[in-house]
Amino acid sequence: MEFVKIRRLLSYARRCVDDYNMIEDGDKIAVGLSGGKDSAALLCTLRDLKIFYPKKFDIMAITVDMGFEGADYSKAEEFCREAGIEYVIKKTNLAEVIFDIRKESNPCSLCAKMRRGILNEAARDLGCNKVALGHHFDDVVDTFMLNLIHEGRIASFSPVTYLSRTDITVIRPLSYCPEKDIKYFVRHNDLPVSPSLCPEDKATERENMKQLIDDLDRQFKGVRHRIFGALQKQDISGWKKNSSD
């Protein structure tokens, strides 16, 4: 299976992986395959990266099934089979717990935390030592601004995070890749991307923040890149590069 227009994603990922020492020889990396474009693009990128990357590693894909009615993973199963990637679906009742039992008014934070916990434990049980998530360049900046404006914190998520409880290291290899490049790649390939079944999809503070920063970036060209650069220069949340450049 060959992917079209993947060179740009590979370039971003290779540089990010090198800058933050994300991959070591012998790693087994679980990619959290959510059904969205970002995780699908990440899976393709890591599959091709492992062909030529000097440090040898293995990958697999894990989907955390939230339990929404109508969820269909047949396309993802077929895609992974054709790409030669091990694929596991971890079934849960998270949708029922969050929306029916707890009736969360702001479910996104709790949902993300619970899904990550299930993903990390599943990865550990399957013999993985790392989990790769599909967060991209725009996500880094959006998260920083959300923390600043809503919580008064100078922080974002980290490029590499070691979780002692599960002995799993979380990595984000697409952190240098703008979302527009991921969208371009997805348009040119038949990937296992499906619409979100979550009732809160596109109705979140993150989506509002994305729109705000897009507006600022149109008015003050390069705002996103300057924010990201500031994160690296000030070593906020571990974003200072390990490389000498």
C-alpha positions in Angstrom: 0.0 0.0 0.0 1.4 3.4 -1.1 0.3 6.8 0.2 0.1 9.8 -2.1 1.4 13.2 -1.0 3.0 11.9 2.2 6.4 13.4 1.9 5.5 16.6 3.6 4.1 14.8 6.6 7.2 12.6 6.8 9.4 15.6 6.8 7.6 17.2 9.7 7.4 14.0 11.6 11.1 13.1 11.1 12.2 16.5 12.3 9.9 16.4 15.3 10.9 12.9 16.3 14.6 13.8 16.1 14.2 17.1 18.0 12.5 15.4 21.0 14.1 12.0 20.8 10.6 10.4 20.5 11.7 7.0 19.1 14.4 4.6 20.2 15.5 1.2 18.9 13.1 -1.6 19.8 10.1 0.6 20.6 6.7 -0.8 20.0 4.3 2.1 19.4 0.6 2.0 19.6 -1.2 4.6 17.5 -4.5 5.7 18.9 -6.8 5.4 15.9 -9.9 7.5 16.7 -11.6 7.5 13.3 -10.5 11.1 12.7 -8.2 12.5 10.1 -5.3 13.3 12.4 -4.8 9.8 13.8 -5.3 8.2 10.4 -2.6 10.5 9.0 -0.3 9.7 11.9 -0.7 6.0 11.4 0.3 6.3 7.7 3.2 8.6 8.5 4.7 6.2 11.1 4.2 3.2 8.9 6.2 4.9 6.2 8.7 6.4 8.6 9.7 3.0 10.0 10.8 2.0 6.5 13.8 4.3 6.5 14.2 5.7 10.0 17.6 4.7 11.4 16.2 3.5 14.7 14.1 0.3 14.3 10.6 0.3 15.8 7.2 -1.5 15.3 3.7 0.0 15.3 0.2 -1.1 15.8 -3.2 0.6 16.0 -5.7 0.7 18.8 -9.2 2.1 18.7 -11.1 2.8 21.9 -14.7 2.1 21.1 -16.8 4.5 23.0 -20.0 2.4 22.7 -21.9 4.8 20.4 -24.7 3.1 18.5 -23.8 2.7 14.8 -20.0 2.7 15.2 -18.4 0.8 12.3 -14.7 -0.1 12.2 -14.8 -2.3 9.2 -13.0 0.2 7.0 -10.2 0.7 9.6 -9.9 -3.1 9.9 -9.5 -3.5 6.2 -7.1 -0.6 5.9 -4.8 -2.0 8.6 -4.9 -5.4 7.2 -3.9 -4.2 3.7 -1.2 -1.9 5.3 0.2 -4.8 7.3 -0.6 -3.1 10.7 -1.8 -5.0 13.7 -5.2 -3.5 14.8 -7.1 -3.9 18.1 -10.5 -2.5 19.0 -11.0 -1.9 22.8 -14.7 -1.9 23.5 -16.0 0.3 26.4 -19.3 1.8 27.6 -17.8 5.3 28.0 -20.7 6.9 26.0 -23.2 5.5 28.5 -21.2 6.5 31.5 -20.5 10.0 30.4 -23.9 11.0 28.8 -26.5 8.7 30.4 -25.2 7.9 33.9 -23.2 10.9 34.8 -25.0 13.3 32.4 -21.9 15.5 32.2 -22.7 19.1 31.1 -19.1 19.6 29.9 -18.1 16.1 29.0 -15.0 16.7 26.8 -12.3 16.9 29.5 -13.5 13.8 31.3 -14.1 11.8 28.1 -10.5 12.6 26.9 -9.0 11.6 30.2 -10.9 8.3 30.4 -10.2 7.4 26.8 -6.5 8.1 27.2 -6.4 6.0 30.3 -8.0 3.1 28.5 -5.7 3.5 25.5 -2.6 3.6 27.6 -3.5 0.5 29.6 -4.5 -1.4 26.4 -1.2 -0.5 24.8 0.8 -1.7 27.9 -1.2 -5.0 27.9 -0.4 -5.5 24.2 3.4 -5.1 24.8 3.8 -1.5 23.7 6.1 0.9 25.5 4.9 4.0 23.7 1.6 5.5 22.6 1.5 8.0 19.6 -1.3 10.6 19.5 -2.3 12.6 16.4 -2.1 16.1 17.8 -0.7 18.6 15.2 0.8 22.0 15.2 -2.5 23.9 15.4 -3.5 21.7 18.4 -0.4 22.8 20.3 -1.2 26.5 19.9 -4.9 26.0 20.5 -4.3 24.2 23.8 -1.8 26.9 25.0 -4.4 29.6 24.3 -7.2 27.6 26.0 -5.1 27.2 29.1 -4.1 30.9 29.1 -7.5 32.4 28.6 -9.7 29.9 30.5 -7.4 28.8 33.3 -4.7 31.5 33.6 -2.0 28.8 33.0 1.1 29.1 30.8 1.1 25.5 29.4 0.2 23.2 26.6 0.5 19.4 26.3 4.1 18.1 26.0 5.7 16.5 22.9 6.9 13.6 25.1 5.3 12.5 28.4 6.3 9.5 30.5 3.4 8.0 32.5 4.8 6.2 35.5 1.5 4.5 36.4 1.3 2.6 33.2 5.0 2.7 32.3 4.0 4.2 28.9 5.6 7.2 27.1 3.2 9.3 25.1 4.6 10.9 21.9 3.1 13.4 19.4 5.1 13.1 16.1 2.9 15.4 14.1 3.4 18.4 16.4 5.2 20.3 13.7 2.6 19.5 11.0 0.0 22.2 10.3 -3.6 21.0 10.1 -3.9 22.2 6.5 -1.2 19.7 5.4 -3.0 16.8 7.1 -6.2 17.8 5.4 -4.4 17.9 2.0 -3.0 14.4 2.6 -6.3 13.0 3.6 -8.0 14.4 0.5 -5.6 12.4 -1.7 -5.8 9.1 0.1 -8.5 6.6 0.9 -8.1 6.6 4.7 -10.2 5.1 7.5 -11.8 8.4 8.4 -15.4 8.5 9.7 -17.7 11.2 11.0 -17.7 11.6 14.8 -20.7 10.1 16.5 -20.2 12.3 19.6 -23.1 14.7 20.2 -20.6 17.3 21.4 -18.6 17.3 18.2 -17.8 20.8 16.9 -19.6 22.3 19.8 -16.6 22.8 22.1 -14.5 25.6 23.6 -11.6 24.1 21.5 -13.5 24.8 18.3 -14.3 28.3 19.4 -10.6 28.9 20.2 -9.5 27.5 16.9 -11.8 30.0 15.1 -10.5 32.9 17.3 -6.8 32.1 16.5 -7.6 31.7 12.8 -9.1 35.2 12.8 -6.0 36.5 14.6 -3.7 34.8 12.2 -5.5 36.4 9.2 -5.2 39.8 10.8 -1.7 39.3 12.1 0.0 37.0 9.7 2.1 34.3 11.5 0.5 34.5 14.9 0.4 30.7 15.3 4.1 30.3 14.4 5.1 33.0 16.8 3.2 31.4 19.6 4.7 28.0 18.9 8.2 29.6 18.7 7.7 31.2 22.1 6.7 27.8 23.5 10.0 26.4 22.3 12.2 29.4 23.3 10.8 29.4 26.8 10.7 25.6 27.2 7.1 25.7 28.1 5.7 22.2 28.8 9.0 20.6 27.6 8.9 22.2 24.1 12.6 23.2 24.1 14.2 21.2 21.3 16.9 18.6 22.2 18.8 19.3 19.0 21.5 21.9 18.8 20.0 24.0 16.0 
